[in-house]
Amino acid sequence: MNRRHFTVAAGTALLAPGLARPETPGSALVALRTGGCALLMRHATTEPGIGDPPGYRLDACSSQRNLSPAGREQARRAGAWLAQQGVVFDAVFSSRWCRCVDTASLMFPGQPVEVLEALNSFFDDGSARERQTAALRSWLGTLEGSRRVALVTHQVNILALTGDNLSMGGAVVAQPDRRGGVRSVGRIDLGG
């Protein structure tokens, strides 16, 4: 790289820190091991489709778009990989949607999965975006010390909170900042 290109690149990084992601791939895993953060995961792979079928009900899994067999295996592998990395969560939270609860249950067998309303999808109701994102940001701000939580939610929620557009089964480590916001420490490949 010549001096001119280096100067432009360095100047851009200094002037626009919000646009750059200087994290190294391992920084998200280090943050998870340290704590004081959340694993924010999009549910595992589902049957084909976008959103849920017309007339779906949250109290009837059969009316929703659910995990595919590959997604169920993806969730199991992700949980096994986290365990192999020595990452243990103090608590696991999920959206009410069955695909999220199932992802969390398959990833962390034997660990209670608690529904957190702020993780519910607002795909069908964009007017809830700001309210729910603010509620989740506020909730994350209550994480104490080295506490580690796993949150299983939807693409729209993660995008609104961190700006990360994740594929199904994708994850990002999120950490509350001192200004009442949430920063994305980095994406994490869950081994699969």
Secondary structure, 3 states (H helix, E strand, C coil): CCHHHHHHHHHHHHHCCCCCCCCCCCHHHHHHHHCCEEEEEECCCECCCCCCCCCCECCEHHHCCCECHHHHHHHHHHHHHHHHCCCCCCEEEECCCHHHHHHHHHHCCCCCEEECHHHCCCCCCHHHHHHHHHHHHHHHCCCCCCCEEEEEECHHHHHHHHCCCCCCCCEEEEEECCCCCEEEEEEECCCC
